[in-house]
Amino acid sequence: MIKTEPSFKEAALTALRTVIDPELGVNIVDLGLIYDVAYDADLQLCTVTMTLTIMGCPLTGYLDDHIKAALSALNDVDQVLINLVWEPAWSVAKMSRVAKLELGLH
């Protein structure tokens, strides 16, 4: 059964905020890279739907490892699946106000 409880999603997003893009120094949630987080309780599987700022990003492996580590630390998460998508395309408009301020984009 896929958990759509807001409490799980909040916990997952909080965990993902600890994953910092090393090039930009901003977490991947505020960068707008995370599109969705779902949890299947039967499989204890957390699925993250996300994008990257550019195709062929050299940080893909780094981000994958850190995302899996952050989410695996949550109770009842044994597996993490990263669903990398390119639609909708990422843009600066997807960034939070906090991220824009941190990067000097007003």
KOLTORTOR-899865 format. One line per field, with one value per atom (N, C-alpha, C): residue number from 1; residue in three letters; chain; atom name; x, y, z. Coordinates in Angstrom, 2 decimals, always signed. Each point is the difference from the previous one (the first is absolute). Example, Ala and Ser with C-alpha at 12.3 -4.5 7.8 and 13.67 -1.06 7.14 Angstrom:
2
resi: [1	1	1	2	2	2]
resn: [ALA	ALA	ALA	SER	SER	SER]
chain: [A	A	A	A	A	A]
name: [N	CA	C	N	CA	C]
X: [+13.19	-0.89	+0.90	-0.35	+0.82	-0.77]
Y: [-5.69	+1.19	+1.20	+1.05	+1.19	+1.09]
Z: [+7.80	+0.00	+0.00	-0.72	+0.06	+0.73]
This chain:
106
resi: [1	1	1	2	2	2	3	3	3	4	4	4	5	5	5	6	6	6	7	7	7	8	8	8	9	9	9	10	10	10	11	11	11	12	12	12	13	13	13	14	14	14	15	15	15	16	16	16	17	17	17	18	18	18	19	19	19	20	20	20	21	21	21	22	22	22	23	23	23	24	24	24	25	25	25	26	26	26	27	27	27	28	28	28	29	29	29	30	30	30	31	31	31	32	32	32	33	33	33	34	34	34	35	35	35	36	36	36	37	37	37	38	38	38	39	39	39	40	40	40	41	41	41	42	42	42	43	43	43	44	44	44	45	45	45	46	46	46	47	47	47	48	48	48	49	49	49	50	50	50	51	51	51	52	52	52	53	53	53	54	54	54	55	55	55	56	56	56	57	57	57	58	58	58	59	59	59	60	60	60	61	61	61	62	62	62	63	63	63	64	64	64	65	65	65	66	66	66	67	67	67	68	68	68	69	69	69	70	70	70	71	71	71	72	72	72	73	73	73	74	74	74	75	75	75	76	76	76	77	77	77	78	78	78	79	79	79	80	80	80	81	81	81	82	82	82	83	83	83	84	84	84	85	85	85	86	86	86	87	87	87	88	88	88	89	89	89	90	90	90	91	91	91	92	92	92	93	93	93	94	94	94	95	95	95	96	96	96	97	97	97	98	98	98	99	99	99	100	100	100	101	101	101	102	102	102	103	103	103	104	104	104	105	105	105	106	106	106]
resn: [MET	MET	MET	ILE	ILE	ILE	LYS	LYS	LYS	THR	THR	THR	GLU	GLU	GLU	PRO	PRO	PRO	SER	SER	SER	PHE	PHE	PHE	LYS	LYS	LYS	GLU	GLU	GLU	ALA	ALA	ALA	ALA	ALA	ALA	LEU	LEU	LEU	THR	THR	THR	ALA	ALA	ALA	LEU	LEU	LEU	ARG	ARG	ARG	THR	THR	THR	VAL	VAL	VAL	ILE	ILE	ILE	ASP	ASP	ASP	PRO	PRO	PRO	GLU	GLU	GLU	LEU	LEU	LEU	GLY	GLY	GLY	VAL	VAL	VAL	ASN	ASN	ASN	ILE	ILE	ILE	VAL	VAL	VAL	ASP	ASP	ASP	LEU	LEU	LEU	GLY	GLY	GLY	LEU	LEU	LEU	ILE	ILE	ILE	TYR	TYR	TYR	ASP	ASP	ASP	VAL	VAL	VAL	ALA	ALA	ALA	TYR	TYR	TYR	ASP	ASP	ASP	ALA	ALA	ALA	ASP	ASP	ASP	LEU	LEU	LEU	GLN	GLN	GLN	LEU	LEU	LEU	CYS	CYS	CYS	THR	THR	THR	VAL	VAL	VAL	THR	THR	THR	MET	MET	MET	THR	THR	THR	LEU	LEU	LEU	THR	THR	THR	ILE	ILE	ILE	MET	MET	MET	GLY	GLY	GLY	CYS	CYS	CYS	PRO	PRO	PRO	LEU	LEU	LEU	THR	THR	THR	GLY	GLY	GLY	TYR	TYR	TYR	LEU	LEU	LEU	ASP	ASP	ASP	ASP	ASP	ASP	HIS	HIS	HIS	ILE	ILE	ILE	LYS	LYS	LYS	ALA	ALA	ALA	ALA	ALA	ALA	LEU	LEU	LEU	SER	SER	SER	ALA	ALA	ALA	LEU	LEU	LEU	ASN	ASN	ASN	ASP	ASP	ASP	VAL	VAL	VAL	ASP	ASP	ASP	GLN	GLN	GLN	VAL	VAL	VAL	LEU	LEU	LEU	ILE	ILE	ILE	ASN	ASN	ASN	LEU	LEU	LEU	VAL	VAL	VAL	TRP	TRP	TRP	GLU	GLU	GLU	PRO	PRO	PRO	ALA	ALA	ALA	TRP	TRP	TRP	SER	SER	SER	VAL	VAL	VAL	ALA	ALA	ALA	LYS	LYS	LYS	MET	MET	MET	SER	SER	SER	ARG	ARG	ARG	VAL	VAL	VAL	ALA	ALA	ALA	LYS	LYS	LYS	LEU	LEU	LEU	GLU	GLU	GLU	LEU	LEU	LEU	GLY	GLY	GLY	LEU	LEU	LEU	HIS	HIS	HIS]
chain: [A	A	A	A	A	A	A	A	A	A	A	A	A	A	A	A	A	A	A	A	A	A	A	A	A	A	A	A	A	A	A	A	A	A	A	A	A	A	A	A	A	A	A	A	A	A	A	A	A	A	A	A	A	A	A	A	A	A	A	A	A	A	A	A	A	A	A	A	A	A	A	A	A	A	A	A	A	A	A	A	A	A	A	A	A	A	A	A	A	A	A	A	A	A	A	A	A	A	A	A	A	A	A	A	A	A	A	A	A	A	A	A	A	A	A	A	A	A	A	A	A	A	A	A	A	A	A	A	A	A	A	A	A	A	A	A	A	A	A	A	A	A	A	A	A	A	A	A	A	A	A	A	A	A	A	A	A	A	A	A	A	A	A	A	A	A	A	A	A	A	A	A	A	A	A	A	A	A	A	A	A	A	A	A	A	A	A	A	A	A	A	A	A	A	A	A	A	A	A	A	A	A	A	A	A	A	A	A	A	A	A	A	A	A	A	A	A	A	A	A	A	A	A	A	A	A	A	A	A	A	A	A	A	A	A	A	A	A	A	A	A	A	A	A	A	A	A	A	A	A	A	A	A	A	A	A	A	A	A	A	A	A	A	A	A	A	A	A	A	A	A	A	A	A	A	A	A	A	A	A	A	A	A	A	A	A	A	A	A	A	A	A	A	A	A	A	A	A	A	A	A	A	A	A	A	A	A	A	A	A	A	A	A	A	A	A	A	A]
name: [N	CA	C	N	CA	C	N	CA	C	N	CA	C	N	CA	C	N	CA	C	N	CA	C	N	CA	C	N	CA	C	N	CA	C	N	CA	C	N	CA	C	N	CA	C	N	CA	C	N	CA	C	N	CA	C	N	CA	C	N	CA	C	N	CA	C	N	CA	C	N	CA	C	N	CA	C	N	CA	C	N	CA	C	N	CA	C	N	CA	C	N	CA	C	N	CA	C	N	CA	C	N	CA	C	N	CA	C	N	CA	C	N	CA	C	N	CA	C	N	CA	C	N	CA	C	N	CA	C	N	CA	C	N	CA	C	N	CA	C	N	CA	C	N	CA	C	N	CA	C	N	CA	C	N	CA	C	N	CA	C	N	CA	C	N	CA	C	N	CA	C	N	CA	C	N	CA	C	N	CA	C	N	CA	C	N	CA	C	N	CA	C	N	CA	C	N	CA	C	N	CA	C	N	CA	C	N	CA	C	N	CA	C	N	CA	C	N	CA	C	N	CA	C	N	CA	C	N	CA	C	N	CA	C	N	CA	C	N	CA	C	N	CA	C	N	CA	C	N	CA	C	N	CA	C	N	CA	C	N	CA	C	N	CA	C	N	CA	C	N	CA	C	N	CA	C	N	CA	C	N	CA	C	N	CA	C	N	CA	C	N	CA	C	N	CA	C	N	CA	C	N	CA	C	N	CA	C	N	CA	C	N	CA	C	N	CA	C	N	CA	C	N	CA	C	N	CA	C	N	CA	C	N	CA	C	N	CA	C	N	CA	C	N	CA	C	N	CA	C	N	CA	C	N	CA	C	N	CA	C	N	CA	C	N	CA	C	N	CA	C]
X: [+0.84	-0.84	+0.89	-0.27	+0.79	-0.53	+0.90	-0.34	-0.02	-1.11	-0.08	-0.18	+0.26	-0.16	+0.92	-0.54	+0.84	+1.17	-0.18	+1.09	+1.22	-0.23	+1.13	+0.67	-0.79	+0.56	+0.82	-0.52	+0.73	+1.33	-0.04	+1.23	+1.01	-0.49	+0.88	+0.60	-0.80	+0.51	+0.99	-0.26	+0.95	+1.33	-0.07	+1.23	+0.73	-0.77	+0.62	+0.61	-0.48	+0.60	+1.43	+0.40	+1.38	+0.94	-0.56	+0.81	+0.29	+1.25	+0.42	+0.68	-0.41	+0.68	+1.36	+1.10	+1.32	+0.45	-0.53	+0.38	-0.70	-1.26	-0.78	-0.10	+0.23	-0.05	-1.40	-1.00	-1.40	-0.59	-0.95	-0.59	-0.87	-0.16	-0.68	-1.51	-0.59	-1.42	-0.21	+0.77	-0.15	+0.45	+0.88	+0.37	-1.14	-1.00	-1.14	+0.25	+0.96	+0.32	-0.93	-0.66	-0.87	-1.43	-0.56	-1.36	-1.02	+0.40	-0.94	+0.76	-0.64	+0.51	-1.18	+0.16	-1.08	+0.59	-0.86	+0.45	-0.94	+0.56	-0.74	+0.32	-0.95	+0.22	+0.24	-0.68	+0.18	+1.45	+0.60	+1.37	+1.03	-0.47	+0.85	+0.92	-0.65	+0.69	-0.42	+0.99	-0.24	+0.44	-0.90	+0.30	+0.04	+1.09	+0.20	-0.03	-0.88	-0.02	+0.68	+1.03	+0.80	+0.60	+0.59	+0.73	+1.36	+0.78	+1.28	+0.01	+0.93	+0.04	+0.38	+0.85	+0.38	+0.12	-0.28	+0.19	+1.50	+0.36	+1.41	+0.74	-0.74	+0.60	+1.06	+1.21	+1.06	-0.22	-0.98	-0.26	-1.08	-0.47	-1.09	+0.29	+1.15	+0.36	+0.10	+0.59	+0.13	-1.38	-0.88	-1.35	-0.77	+0.08	-0.68	+0.42	+1.30	+0.50	-0.51	+0.02	-0.42	-1.52	-0.75	-1.46	-0.35	+0.62	-0.27	+0.37	+1.12	+0.42	-0.98	-0.42	-0.91	-1.35	-0.54	-1.32	+0.05	+1.10	+0.14	+0.06	+0.33	+0.05	-1.39	-1.03	-1.37	-0.50	-0.86	-0.61	-0.76	+0.11	-0.75	+0.37	+1.12	+0.46	+1.19	-0.19	+1.07	+0.61	-0.80	+0.45	-0.35	+0.87	-0.27	+0.18	-1.00	+0.04	-0.04	+0.93	+0.04	-0.48	-1.10	-0.60	+0.41	+1.01	+0.53	-0.80	-0.58	-0.83	+0.53	-0.37	+0.42	-1.19	-1.19	-1.22	-0.78	-0.39	+0.30	+1.46	+0.52	+1.41	+0.21	+1.17	+0.34	+0.31	-0.34	+0.38	+0.17	+0.59	+0.21	-1.34	-1.07	-1.33	-0.43	+0.57	-0.36	+0.67	+0.97	+0.73	-0.87	+0.20	-0.72	+0.58	-0.76	+0.47	+1.30	+0.09	+1.21	+1.21	-0.15	+1.10	+0.41	-0.97	+0.31	+0.77	-0.40	+0.71	+1.42	+0.15	+1.32	+0.95	-0.56	+0.83	+0.05	-0.63	+0.04	-0.89	-1.03	-0.95	-1.27	-0.25	-1.15	-1.16]
Y: [-1.18	+1.18	+1.24	+0.93	+1.22	+1.00	+0.46	+0.94	+1.42	+0.66	+1.38	+0.95	-0.50	+0.81	+1.21	+1.16	+1.21	-0.13	-0.73	-0.12	-0.72	-1.03	-0.68	+0.93	+0.66	+0.90	+1.11	+0.55	+1.04	-0.53	-1.21	-0.60	-0.25	-0.48	-0.27	+1.30	+1.04	+1.28	+0.61	-0.16	+0.48	-0.73	-1.31	-0.79	+0.44	+0.24	+0.41	+1.40	+0.82	+1.34	-0.08	-1.17	-0.16	-0.31	-0.26	-0.30	+1.32	+0.39	+1.29	-0.21	+0.78	+0.00	+0.65	-0.75	+0.54	+1.15	+0.08	+1.10	+1.31	-0.12	+1.20	+0.29	-1.01	+0.20	+0.16	-0.50	+0.11	-1.41	-0.26	-1.34	-0.26	-1.28	-0.39	+0.26	+0.12	+0.32	+1.46	+0.90	+1.42	+0.34	-0.82	+0.21	-0.36	-0.71	-0.39	-1.26	-0.81	-1.23	-1.15	+0.06	-1.10	+0.30	-0.90	+0.17	-0.76	-1.17	-0.78	-1.03	-0.38	-1.05	-0.89	-1.31	-0.95	-1.15	-0.64	-1.11	-1.18	-1.17	-1.25	-0.79	-0.04	-0.64	-1.50	-0.66	-1.44	-0.34	+0.82	-0.24	+0.79	+0.86	+0.93	+0.75	+0.47	+0.65	+1.46	+0.88	+1.42	+0.31	+0.58	+0.38	+1.52	+0.50	+1.43	+0.29	+0.89	+0.47	+1.36	+0.11	+1.22	+0.28	+1.16	+0.37	+0.54	+0.41	+0.64	+1.33	+0.86	+1.31	-0.12	-0.98	-0.23	-1.50	-0.41	-1.38	-0.30	-1.17	-0.37	+0.64	+0.40	+0.63	-0.92	+0.50	-0.86	-0.40	+0.62	-0.30	-1.06	-0.61	-0.97	-1.09	-0.63	-1.08	+0.51	+1.17	+0.60	+0.25	+0.62	+0.30	-1.28	-0.98	-1.29	-0.61	-0.05	-0.59	+0.74	+1.33	+0.80	-0.03	-0.07	-0.12	-1.34	-1.07	-1.33	-0.07	+0.59	-0.01	+0.79	+1.16	+0.85	-0.69	-0.60	-0.63	-1.35	-0.72	-1.30	+0.16	+1.20	+0.26	+0.15	+0.15	+0.11	-1.37	+0.00	-1.25	-0.67	-1.30	-0.84	+0.21	+0.64	+0.11	-0.91	-1.08	-0.95	+0.18	+0.57	+0.16	+1.41	+0.54	+1.30	-0.15	+0.46	+0.00	+1.44	+0.36	+1.36	-0.05	+0.70	+0.08	+1.35	-0.02	+1.22	+0.34	+1.19	+0.43	+1.32	+0.28	+1.24	+0.88	-0.48	+0.78	+0.04	+1.12	+1.32	+0.36	+0.77	+0.40	+0.93	-0.13	+0.86	+1.39	+0.99	+1.39	+0.71	+1.16	+0.80	+0.30	+0.04	+0.27	-1.07	-1.19	-1.09	+0.15	+0.88	+0.20	+0.74	-0.33	+0.71	+1.41	+0.84	+1.37	-0.02	-0.89	-0.14	-0.32	-0.95	-0.38	+1.16	+0.70	+1.16	+1.05	+0.25	+0.98	-0.46	-1.31	-0.55	+0.14	-0.09	+0.07	+1.41	+0.94	+1.38	+0.29	-0.83	+0.19	+0.63	+1.22	+0.69	+0.04]
Z: [+0.00	+0.00	+0.00	-0.89	-0.09	+1.02	+0.84	+1.06	-0.58	+0.14	-0.47	+1.17	+1.19	+1.19	-0.04	+0.30	+0.02	+0.96	+1.10	+0.98	-0.59	-0.82	-0.63	-0.99	-0.82	-1.00	+0.66	+1.09	+0.73	+0.53	+0.57	+0.53	-1.12	-1.13	-1.14	-0.53	-0.13	-0.49	+0.99	+1.28	+1.01	-0.15	-0.19	-0.19	-1.28	-1.06	-1.27	+0.06	+0.94	+0.16	+0.54	+0.47	+0.47	-1.16	-1.18	-1.18	-0.72	+0.04	-0.55	-1.35	-0.99	-1.29	+0.23	-0.16	+0.34	-0.90	-1.20	-0.88	+0.38	+0.42	+0.31	+1.49	+0.83	+1.45	+0.55	-0.73	+0.39	-0.02	+0.91	+0.05	-1.23	-0.32	-1.23	+0.02	+1.19	+0.09	-0.37	+0.61	-0.30	-1.41	-0.57	-1.41	-0.95	+0.51	-0.84	-0.80	+0.44	-0.74	+0.35	+1.16	+0.44	-0.44	-0.81	-0.50	+0.83	+0.54	+0.80	+0.84	+1.11	+0.86	+0.35	-0.20	+0.32	+0.80	+0.78	+0.85	-0.14	-0.27	-0.07	+1.26	+0.94	+1.29	-0.14	-0.96	-0.18	-0.37	-0.82	-0.45	+0.81	+0.88	+0.74	-0.97	-1.08	-1.12	-0.10	-0.02	-0.22	-1.42	-0.78	-1.37	-0.10	-0.52	-0.18	-1.49	-0.40	-1.38	+0.00	-0.83	+0.02	-1.37	-0.10	-1.20	+0.41	-0.96	+0.25	-0.74	+0.35	-0.65	-1.47	-0.32	-1.39	-0.26	-1.23	-0.40	+0.01	+0.46	+0.05	+1.16	+1.01	+1.18	+0.59	+0.23	+0.54	+1.46	+0.66	+1.41	+0.21	-1.07	+0.11	+1.02	-0.07	+0.93	+1.43	+0.18	+1.33	+0.59	-0.78	+0.49	+0.29	-0.88	+0.22	+1.34	+0.25	+1.24	+1.22	-0.04	+1.14	+0.20	-1.08	+0.10	+0.64	-0.47	+0.55	+1.48	+0.37	+1.41	+0.86	-0.46	+0.78	+0.20	-1.04	+0.10	+0.70	-0.14	+0.68	+1.51	+0.46	+1.44	+0.61	-0.84	+0.51	+0.45	+1.01	+0.47	-1.13	-0.09	-0.94	-1.46	-0.29	-1.39	-0.16	-0.76	-0.26	-1.39	-0.92	-1.38	-0.47	-0.86	-0.61	-1.50	-0.73	-1.46	-0.46	-0.85	-0.54	-1.44	-0.24	-1.32	-0.60	-0.85	-0.60	-1.25	-0.02	-1.13	-0.57	-1.23	-0.65	-0.36	+0.28	-0.22	+1.29	+0.49	-0.57	+0.21	-0.92	+0.07	+1.20	+0.61	+1.13	-0.51	+0.80	-0.28	+1.33	-0.04	+1.21	+0.68	-0.76	+0.55	+1.01	-0.06	+0.91	+1.37	+0.10	+1.26	+1.01	+1.27	+1.06	+0.13	+0.66	+0.25	+0.79	+0.97	+0.82	-0.87	-0.93	-0.87	-0.89	-0.53	-0.85	+0.77	+1.23	+0.85	+0.29	+0.32	+0.29	-1.19	-1.21	-1.20	-0.59	+0.68	-0.46	-1.20	-0.19	-1.10	+0.58	-0.32	+0.61	-0.95]
